[in-house]
Amino acid sequence: MARRCEICGKGTMSGNVVTRKGQAKKKGGVGQHIGVTTKRVFRPNIITVKTMIGGTPTTVKVCARCLRAGKIQKVV
């Protein structure tokens, strides 16, 4: 199963870790120098929730934003 919200389709995204060395100019330094950039992964906050879909209890993977927005109702 993929890390993806079944309501909005939010999934994992990739980006960079940017290391910066040196003191900023406004703090009295000569400026920041960018070092090595390495890849990283941004993962969504996916929660497995039981909900009623079509009158039957179903388990779905939903992101926290959709759950807070009330797009899906949690069944206890």
QUIZI-V587529 format. One record per pair of residues at least 12 apart in sequence whose ideal C-beta (glycine too) atoms are under 10 Angstrom apart, sorted by the first residue. I is the first residue (numbers start at 1). GAP is how many residues later the second one is. Records with the same first field share a line. If there is no record, write none. Layout:
I: GAP + GAP
This chain:
1: 45 + 47 + 60
2: 44 + 59
3: 38 + 40 + 41 + 42 + 43 + 58 + 60
4: 40 + 42 + 57 + 59
5: 39 + 40 + 41 + 42 + 55 + 56 + 57 + 58 + 59 + 60 + 61 + 62 + 66 + 67
6: 40 + 43 + 52 + 54 + 55 + 56 + 57 + 60 + 66
7: 53 + 54 + 55 + 56 + 58 + 59 + 60 + 62 + 64 + 65
8: 36 + 54 + 55 + 57 + 58 + 61 + 63
9: 54
10: 34 + 35 + 36 + 52 + 53 + 54 + 55 + 56
11: 31 + 32 + 33 + 35 + 52
12: 29 + 30 + 31 + 32 + 34
13: 27 + 28 + 29 + 30 + 31
14: 25 + 26 + 27 + 28
15: 22 + 24 + 25 + 26 + 27
16: 20 + 21 + 22 + 23 + 24
17: 19 + 20 + 21 + 22 + 23
18: 14 + 16 + 17 + 18 + 19 + 20 + 22
19: 13 + 14 + 15 + 16 + 17 + 18 + 19
20: 12 + 13 + 14 + 15
21: 12 + 13 + 14
22: 12 + 13
44: 17 + 18 + 19 + 20 + 21
45: 17 + 18 + 19 + 20 + 22
46: 15 + 16 + 17 + 18
47: 13 + 14 + 15 + 16 + 17 + 19 + 20 + 27
48: 12 + 13 + 14
49: 12 + 13 + 17 + 18 + 23 + 24 + 25 + 26
50: 24 + 25 + 26
51: 16 + 21 + 22 + 23 + 24
52: 20 + 21 + 22 + 23
53: 19 + 22
57: 18
58: 17
59: 16
60: 12
62: 12
